[in-house]
């Protein structure tokens, strides 16, 4: 109807122009006649007066002939699979020039057929015009739990002529339980977003020089804002570059940029190669607070995690993957001589480099023995990738080298606190020293050598936190007191407090606590806030308050240079580990780490980055957040082992 009104208005203007042209022509003829009359008067004494030229009637300009309306056909499968991408094509009968000049408007939707009745189930579907033929290519998926659909195409041409084409489609259930998030929520799909360049053109390929960065805008396709006025601007994305020999994580902005009308994603590639630029939709409402805001919605596409089994391809936005050709640069060269990485290394410029299994580490890639821990995935498969920063290399320490290093640096005791993600650090060093405990322990205290001890403690109260039982800093303070990080107290007194407060034997602690009488402080303290639990159980304001209390209570101790404290940002969460942890999102985890890094820097706490290396490795997280699993009687996981050596 809107197109018909526009066409009617244009036709009226066209008629007005023709009318104006006719009036102008009449005026011109009148002027010509006046000029002829004057000439006759001037030559009135002539014996043979000039003959007046014959007048020709004014001819209005011929209207431009518009192409005739076109006939259309639709090619779409009659049998499809739920949630899988469906490729349909709409073809016109005319030439491509006619097709373009017809100013075609295509509206697609589908109805569910329930007991023979049509139930509207409309959503916008992105379309793109073929570069060579007069064809609209359509990608969409059916995400309802209904199996019978009526696919409807309405095509309106320049003249307002509308054709309606319908096709019946039968959808068979997906082979994996991967449609659950889509069935439960009325949200856009990954296909409803498209990557565009600075000229607002859809990107098909990118060509850059090595060492250069590029930025794309991920924007909702037309119609999405009207269908989902709140959801479209509360989404999060993850992106990476993948080639035969490299995997590079990209930076995705978690906030919708209203000035650019989309989400910014930037990447930098240092190695010459042909990459596949993969952009995936991950969450809706990623910053929601537990017990306060709408529950985050995990979208349909990730790796085959235990909790959310799905197809990674389903999470790709409309024009992803995009080919990125990284070509040699005249100004940038990869360094061939680099130092060993230090704890303050910036890992944001790192990438995963393929090192064939039969090859040993060589600088500038790495140094040390990487087999089998760094070449075996948690599922038993082999992987050949090593994480390599641009300006340094990591050394893979043996058991003897770790012992020697600790002795040289006068490190007698390392104490670690966190949750299951942080526990992976301790599990890895236990493996190296022959302690094959692959249980989900909440407490560990091991004397690895006569002079070197490690310990781990879980924030036990996290197990019992709920809406009516908030996290209390004073309960965590008891655990800090036990190792003399705040006040000097006897271990027996602390043990009594913990048993009284946490409730040993009532399900909050599932193993005996063999506490020592601590008279010293640990030389190295590695900790976080138990980020995974904190993300899905505690709101943002309470999280900032807990960090404020850390700063207030630990300030003087951490500023003492004889004791070193590190905030460990655990691996990137690609999905919740299990049900009832839906508020655990990558955006909330990022929010916690970013605030802690800057806030605790003032009291001397250094930052250990486990996020940057794992950003692009959803393929190695067996349940979305854990990168270490039991195998052959001990913990295995190549990415988790890499993170241990990084730390």
C-alpha positions in Angstrom: 0.0 0.0 0.0 2.8 2.4 0.9 4.5 1.7 -2.5 1.3 2.2 -4.3 0.8 5.6 -2.7 4.4 6.6 -3.6 3.8 5.5 -7.2 0.5 7.5 -7.4 2.4 10.6 -6.1 5.2 10.2 -8.7 2.7 9.7 -11.5 0.9 13.0 -10.5 4.3 14.8 -10.5 5.1 13.3 -13.9 1.8 14.6 -15.3 2.4 18.0 -13.8 5.8 18.2 -15.5 4.3 17.2 -18.9 1.6 19.9 -18.4 4.3 22.5 -17.5 6.3 21.5 -20.6 3.2 22.0 -22.8 2.6 25.5 -21.3 6.3 26.4 -21.9 6.1 25.3 -25.5 3.0 27.4 -26.1 4.7 30.4 -24.6 7.7 29.9 -26.8 5.5 29.7 -29.9 3.8 32.9 -28.9 7.2 34.7 -28.6 8.2 33.4 -32.0 5.0 34.8 -33.5 5.6 38.2 -31.9 9.2 38.2 -33.3 7.8 37.4 -36.7 5.3 40.2 -36.5 8.0 42.7 -35.6 10.1 41.5 -38.5 7.1 42.0 -40.9 6.6 45.5 -39.7 10.3 46.4 -40.1 10.1 45.1 -43.7 6.7 46.5 -44.5 8.0 48.7 -47.4 9.6 45.8 -49.1 8.0 44.8 -52.4 8.1 41.2 -51.5 7.5 40.9 -47.8 8.9 37.9 -46.0 6.7 34.9 -45.9 5.6 34.0 -42.4 6.9 30.5 -41.5 4.4 27.8 -41.0 3.6 27.2 -37.3 4.2 23.7 -36.0 2.0 22.5 -33.1 3.9 22.0 -29.8 4.9 18.3 -29.2 4.9 17.3 -25.5 7.9 15.2 -24.5 7.3 11.5 -24.7 6.9 9.8 -21.3 9.7 7.5 -20.2 8.5 3.9 -20.7 8.9 1.9 -17.4 9.5 -1.8 -17.6 6.5 -4.1 -17.3 5.8 -5.9 -14.0 7.6 -9.2 -13.7 6.5 -12.7 -12.9 8.2 -14.5 -10.0 9.0 -18.0 -8.9 10.1 -19.4 -5.6 12.5 -22.3 -5.1 12.5 -23.7 -1.5 12.9 -27.2 -0.1 9.7 -28.9 1.1 11.6 -30.9 3.7 13.9 -29.0 6.2 15.4 -29.5 9.6 14.4 -27.3 12.6 16.9 -24.6 13.3 19.2 -25.4 10.4 19.8 -22.7 7.8 17.4 -22.9 4.8 18.5 -21.5 1.5 15.6 -20.3 -0.7 15.7 -18.3 -4.0 13.2 -15.9 -5.6 13.7 -15.5 -9.3 12.2 -13.0 -11.7 11.2 -13.7 -15.3 12.8 -10.5 -16.7 16.4 -9.4 -17.3 18.6 -8.2 -14.4 18.1 -4.5 -15.6 14.3 -4.9 -15.4 14.7 -6.6 -12.1 16.7 -3.7 -10.7 14.5 -0.9 -12.2 11.4 -2.5 -10.8 12.3 -1.3 -7.3 11.2 -4.6 -5.9 10.0 -4.9 -2.3 10.1 -8.4 -0.9 8.3 -9.4 2.3 8.7 -12.9 3.6 7.1 -14.6 6.5 5.7 -18.0 7.4 2.7 -19.4 9.3 2.6 -22.4 11.5 0.0 -24.9 10.5 -1.6 -26.1 13.8 -4.4 -28.6 13.3 -4.9 -27.2 9.8 -5.2 -23.6 10.9 -2.7 -20.9 10.1 -1.1 -19.3 13.1 1.0 -16.1 12.2 4.6 -16.5 13.0 6.2 -13.6 11.1 9.8 -12.4 11.5 12.1 -10.4 9.2 14.2 -12.4 6.9 17.4 -10.9 5.4 17.7 -11.2 1.6 20.5 -10.3 -0.8 20.4 -9.8 -4.5 22.7 -12.1 -6.5 25.6 -10.3 -8.1 25.1 -12.1 -11.4 21.5 -13.1 -11.8 18.1 -11.6 -11.1 17.7 -13.7 -8.0 17.0 -12.9 -4.3 18.9 -15.4 -2.1 17.2 -16.0 1.3 18.7 -17.5 4.4 16.4 -18.3 7.4 15.6 -21.0 9.9 12.5 -22.4 11.5 12.8 -22.2 15.2 9.3 -23.1 16.4 8.5 -26.5 17.8 5.8 -26.9 15.1 6.6 -29.2 12.2 4.3 -27.9 9.5 4.7 -24.4 8.0 3.3 -22.3 5.3 6.0 -20.1 3.7 4.6 -16.9 2.3 6.3 -14.5 -0.2 4.7 -11.2 -1.0 6.5 -9.3 -3.8 5.5 -5.8 -4.8 6.9 -4.2 -8.0 7.2 -0.6 -9.2 3.6 -0.4 -10.3 2.2 -1.6 -7.0 1.4 -5.0 -8.4 1.7 -7.6 -5.7 2.2 -11.3 -6.1 1.7 -13.8 -3.3 3.4 -17.2 -3.5 3.0 -19.9 -0.9 4.8 -23.1 -0.2 4.2 -25.8 2.3 7.2 -26.9 4.4 7.6 -29.8 6.7 10.3 -29.4 9.4 11.8 -32.5 11.1 13.2 -32.2 14.6 16.9 -31.3 14.9 19.2 -34.2 15.6 20.6 -32.4 18.6 18.8 -30.6 21.5 20.0 -27.3 20.0 16.8 -25.4 19.4 15.8 -25.1 23.1 16.9 -21.4 23.5 15.1 -20.5 20.3 11.9 -22.3 21.2 11.6 -20.6 24.6 12.2 -17.0 23.6 10.9 -14.6 21.0 14.3 -13.2 20.0 16.1 -12.4 16.7 18.3 -15.0 15.1 22.0 -14.7 14.1 20.8 -14.3 10.6 19.0 -11.1 11.5 22.4 -9.3 11.9 24.8 -8.4 9.1 28.4 -7.0 9.0 28.8 -3.8 7.1 31.8 -1.5 6.4 32.2 2.3 7.0 30.3 3.0 3.7 27.4 1.0 5.1 27.9 -1.8 2.5 27.5 -5.4 3.2 30.9 -7.0 3.5 31.8 -10.0 1.3 35.6 -9.9 1.7 38.3 -7.9 3.3 41.9 -7.2 2.1 44.5 -5.8 4.5 48.2 -5.7 5.1 49.8 -7.7 7.9 49.9 -5.8 11.1 46.9 -3.7 10.2 43.6 -3.6 12.0 40.1 -3.5 10.5 36.7 -2.7 12.1 33.2 -3.8 11.0 29.8 -2.9 12.3 27.3 -5.6 13.1 23.9 -4.2 12.3 20.4 -5.6 12.5 18.8 -6.2 9.0 15.8 -4.1 8.1 12.7 -5.0 10.0 14.4 -6.4 13.1 14.1 -3.2 15.1 10.3 -3.1 14.5 9.9 -6.8 15.4 12.2 -6.8 18.4 12.4 -3.1 19.6 14.3 -4.0 22.9 16.2 -7.2 22.1 18.1 -6.1 19.0 20.1 -3.5 21.0 20.9 -5.9 24.0 22.9 -8.6 22.2 26.6 -9.7 22.4 28.8 -11.2 19.8 32.1 -13.1 19.6 34.4 -13.1 16.6 37.7 -14.7 15.5 39.9 -15.1 12.4 40.7 -18.7 11.5 43.2 -19.9 8.9 45.0 -23.2 8.3 47.8 -22.2 10.6 46.4 -19.4 12.8 43.5 -18.6 15.1 43.1 -15.0 16.2 40.6 -13.6 18.7 38.8 -10.3 17.9 37.5 -7.5 20.1 33.8 -7.3 20.3 32.1 -4.3 21.9 29.4 -5.4 24.2 27.4 -2.2 23.9 25.2 -1.1 21.0 26.6 2.0 19.3 23.6 4.2 18.4 25.7 6.6 16.4 26.9 3.8 14.2 23.6 1.8 14.5 25.3 -1.4 15.5 28.1 -3.3 17.4 31.8 -2.6 16.7 34.1 -5.6 16.1 37.8 -5.0 15.4 40.6 -7.5 14.5 44.3 -7.4 13.9 46.2 -10.0 11.9 49.9 -10.2 12.0 50.5 -13.3 9.9 50.1 -13.5 6.1 47.3 -15.9 5.4 43.7 -16.3 4.0 41.4 -16.2 7.0 37.8 -17.0 7.6 36.2 -14.2 9.7 33.6 -15.8 11.9 31.1 -13.6 13.8 28.7 -15.4 16.1 25.7 -14.2 18.1 26.1 -15.3 21.7 23.7 -13.8 24.2 20.7 -11.4 24.6 20.6 -9.3 27.7 24.2 -10.2 28.6 24.5 -7.6 31.4 21.3 -8.7 33.3 21.7 -8.8 37.1 20.6 -11.9 39.0 17.2 -11.6 40.7 16.7 -8.1 39.3 16.7 -8.1 35.5 15.4 -10.2 32.6 17.3 -13.5 32.4 20.1 -13.6 29.8 19.2 -15.6 26.7 21.9 -17.9 25.3 21.4 -18.1 21.6 21.5 -21.1 19.3 25.0 -21.4 18.1 28.1 -22.6 20.0 30.2 -25.7 20.0 28.7 -28.9 21.2 28.8 -28.1 24.9 27.3 -30.6 27.3 24.6 -28.2 28.6 23.7 -26.5 25.3 24.2 -28.9 22.4 24.1 -26.9 19.2 25.6 -26.2 15.9 28.3 -23.5 15.7 27.2 -22.6 12.2 23.8 -21.6 13.5 25.3 -18.7 15.5 26.9 -17.1 12.4 25.5 -13.7 11.4 24.0 -13.3 7.9 27.2 -12.8 5.8 29.6 -14.8 8.1 32.1 -16.3 7.5 33.8 -13.5 5.6 37.0 -14.0 3.7 39.9 -11.9 5.0 43.1 -11.8 2.9 46.1 -10.6 4.9 48.9 -9.7 2.5 52.6 -8.9 3.1 53.4 -5.4 4.4 56.3 -3.2 3.4 56.4 -1.6 6.9 55.5 -4.4 9.3 57.6 -7.5 9.9 57.2 -10.2 12.5 60.0 -10.1 15.0 62.4 -13.1 14.9 64.2 -12.4 18.2 62.0 -12.0 21.2 62.4 -12.4 25.0 60.7 -14.8 27.3 57.2 -13.6 28.4 56.9 -12.0 31.8 53.8 -11.8 34.1 52.9 -8.3 32.9 52.8 -9.4 29.2 50.0 -7.9 27.1 48.3 -11.0 25.6 45.7 -9.0 23.6 48.1 -9.1 20.6 48.6 -12.9 20.8 47.3 -15.6 18.5 47.3 -19.4 18.3 50.0 -20.7 15.9 50.0 -24.2 14.5 53.1 -26.2 15.4 53.0 -29.7 13.9 53.0 -32.5 16.5 56.3 -33.9 15.3 58.1 -30.6 15.7 59.7 -29.3 19.0 59.3 -25.8 20.3 61.6 -23.2 18.8 61.9 -19.5 19.6 60.1 -17.2 18.8 57.1 -19.7 19.0 57.8 -21.4 22.3 60.5 -23.1 24.4 60.4 -26.4 26.3 58.6 -29.7 26.0 54.9 -29.4 25.1 53.9 -33.1 24.7 51.6 -34.6 25.7 49.9 -32.0 28.0 49.8 -29.2 25.4 48.9 -31.4 22.5 46.0 -33.4 24.0 42.5 -32.1 24.2 40.1 -32.9 27.0 38.3 -35.4 24.7 41.5 -37.3 23.9 42.0 -35.7 20.5 45.2 -34.1 19.4 45.7 -30.4 18.8 48.8 -28.5 17.4 48.1 -24.9 18.4 50.3 -22.9 20.7 49.5 -19.4 22.0 52.1 -16.9 20.9 52.2 -13.2 21.8 53.6 -10.9 19.2 56.6 -9.7 21.3 57.6 -12.7 23.5 57.5 -16.5 23.8 56.3 -18.8 26.6 58.5 -21.4 28.2 56.9 -24.8 29.2 58.5 -25.7 32.5 59.3 -29.2 33.6 58.8 -30.5 37.1 62.5 -29.9 37.9 62.5 -26.5 36.3 59.5 -25.4 38.4 61.2 -26.6 41.6 64.5 -24.8 40.7 62.7 -21.6 39.7 60.7 -21.5 42.9 63.9 -22.0 44.9 65.8 -19.3 43.0 63.0 -16.8 43.6 62.5 -17.8 47.2 59.0 -18.9 46.6 58.0 -21.4 49.3 54.2 -21.2 49.2 51.6 -20.3 46.6 48.0 -20.0 47.7 45.1 -19.9 45.2 41.5 -19.0 45.9 38.6 -19.0 43.4 36.1 -21.5 42.0 36.2 -24.4 39.5 37.8 -22.3 36.7 40.6 -21.2 39.0 41.0 -24.8 40.3 42.3 -25.7 36.9 45.6 -23.9 37.7 46.2 -26.2 40.7 45.0 -29.3 38.9 47.6 -28.7 36.2 50.6 -28.3 38.5 49.4 -31.3 40.5 49.5 -33.4 37.3 53.0 -32.2 36.6 54.1 -33.3 40.0 52.3 -36.7 39.8 49.2 -36.0 41.9 46.5 -37.5 39.7 43.6 -36.3 41.8 40.9 -35.6 39.2 38.0 -35.0 41.6 36.2 -31.7 41.8 38.0 -30.8 45.0 37.2 -27.6 46.9 40.3 -27.7 49.0 43.9 -28.8 48.4 47.2 -28.4 50.3 50.2 -30.2 48.9 53.9 -30.1 49.8 55.4 -30.7 46.4 59.0 -30.6 47.6 60.6 -30.0 51.0 60.7 -26.3 50.2 57.7 -25.8 47.8 54.0 -25.9 48.8 50.8 -25.1 46.9 47.3 -24.8 48.3 43.8 -24.1 46.9 40.6 -23.1 48.6 37.1 -22.6 47.2 34.9 -19.8 48.5 32.7 -22.3 50.3 29.8 -19.9 51.0 29.2 -19.6 47.2 27.6 -23.0 47.2 24.8 -21.8 49.4 24.2 -18.3 48.0 20.7 -17.5 46.9 18.3 -14.6 46.6 17.5 -14.9 50.3 21.1 -15.8 51.3 23.5 -13.1 49.9 27.3 -13.2 49.8 28.8 -11.8 53.0 32.4 -10.6 52.9 33.0 -11.3 56.5 32.5 -15.0 55.8 35.2 -14.9 53.1 37.4 -12.9 55.4 37.6 -15.9 57.7 39.3 -17.8 54.8 41.8 -14.9 54.3 42.5 -14.8 58.0 43.3 -18.5 58.0 46.4 -17.9 55.8 47.2 -14.6 57.6 46.3 -12.4 54.7 44.4 -10.0 57.0 44.8 -10.7 60.7 46.9 -13.2 62.5 44.7 -15.9 64.0 45.2 -19.5 64.9 44.1 -22.1 62.4 42.1 -24.0 65.0 40.0 -20.9 65.7 39.4 -20.3 62.1 38.4 -23.9 61.5 35.8 -23.7 64.2 34.4 -20.5 62.7 34.2 -22.1 59.3 32.4 -25.2 60.6 30.0 -23.0 62.6 29.2 -20.6 59.7 29.3 -22.7 56.6 27.9 -25.9 58.1 30.3 -28.8 57.6 28.2 -31.9 57.2 25.2 -30.0 55.9 26.2 -30.0 52.3 28.2 -26.8 52.0 31.6 -28.5 52.2 31.9 -31.9 50.8 35.4 -32.9 52.0 37.3 -32.7 55.3 39.3 -29.6 55.8 42.8 -30.5 57.0 43.8 -27.0 58.2 47.3 -26.2 59.4 48.2 -23.8 62.1 49.5 -21.0 59.8 52.1 -18.7 61.2 53.3 -17.3 57.8 51.7 -15.7 54.8 51.9 -17.2 51.3 54.7 -15.8 49.1 52.3 -15.7 46.1 48.6 -15.2 46.4 46.5 -15.8 43.2 42.8 -15.1 43.5 39.6 -13.7 42.0 36.0 -13.3 43.2 34.9 -16.8 42.1 33.9 -15.1 38.9 31.6 -17.8 37.5 29.5 -18.1 40.7 29.6 -14.4 41.2 28.3 -13.8 37.7 25.1 -15.8 38.1 24.5 -15.3 41.8 25.4 -11.7 42.8 24.4 -8.4 41.2 26.9 -5.8 40.0 26.6 -3.4 42.9 27.3 -6.1 45.5 30.2 -7.3 43.4 31.8 -3.8 43.4 31.3 -3.7 47.2 33.1 -7.0 47.7 36.1 -5.6 45.7 36.0 -2.4 47.7 36.3 -4.5 50.9 39.3 -6.4 49.3 41.0 -3.1 48.7 40.2 -1.8 52.1 41.4 -4.9 54.0 44.3 -6.0 51.8 45.8 -2.7 50.9 48.8 -2.6 53.3 49.6 -6.3 52.9 49.6 -6.3 49.1 51.7 -3.1 48.9 54.3 -5.0 50.9 56.7 -5.9 48.1 57.8 -9.1 49.8 54.3 -10.6 49.1 52.9 -10.7 45.6 49.2 -10.8 44.8 47.6 -11.5 41.4 44.1 -11.2 40.1 43.4 -14.2 37.8 40.9 -13.5 35.0 39.8 -17.0 34.3 39.0 -18.4 30.8 36.5 -16.8 28.6 33.0 -18.2 29.3 31.3 -19.3 26.0 28.2 -20.7 27.7 26.9 -21.6 31.2 28.1 -24.9 32.5 24.8 -26.2 33.6 21.2 -25.3 34.2 20.3 -22.5 36.7 23.5 -20.6 35.8 21.9 -18.5 33.0 23.2 -15.2 34.4 26.8 -16.3 33.8 27.6 -14.5 30.5 30.9 -13.4 28.9 29.8 -9.7 29.3 29.3 -10.0 33.1 32.6 -11.8 33.4 34.3 -9.1 31.4 32.7 -6.5 33.5 34.1 -8.0 36.7 37.7 -8.5 35.3 37.9 -5.0 33.8 36.8 -3.3 37.1 39.1 -5.5 39.3 42.1 -4.9 37.0 41.9 -1.1 37.3 40.5 -0.9 40.9 43.0 -3.3 42.6 46.0 -2.0 40.6 46.2 0.8 43.2 47.1 -1.7 46.0 49.7 -3.5 43.9 47.6 -6.4 42.6 48.8 -7.5 39.2 46.6 -8.9 36.5 46.9 -12.4 35.0 45.0 -12.7 31.7 43.3 -16.0 31.0 40.6 -14.4 28.8 42.6 -13.2 25.7 44.0 -16.7 24.9 40.6 -18.5 25.4 38.5 -15.9 23.6 38.8 -17.7 20.3 38.8 -21.3 21.6 35.2 -22.3 22.2 36.1 -25.6 20.6 38.2 -26.5 23.6 35.6 -25.7 26.4 33.8 -29.0 27.0 30.8 -27.3 28.8 31.3 -23.6 27.9 33.5 -22.5 30.8 35.7 -25.4 31.7 38.8 -26.3 29.6 40.1 -29.2 31.8 38.4 -32.6 32.1 39.3 -36.0 33.4 41.0 -38.4 31.0 43.3 -41.3 31.5 43.1 -40.9 35.3 44.1 -37.2 35.3 43.0 -33.8 34.2 43.5 -33.1 30.5 43.0 -30.0 28.3 45.5 -28.3 26.0 44.1 -24.8 26.3 43.9 -25.1 30.1 47.5 -26.3 30.2 48.6 -23.4 28.0 46.9 -21.0 30.5 48.8 -22.6 33.4 52.1 -22.0 31.7 51.0 -18.5 30.8 50.3 -17.8 34.5 
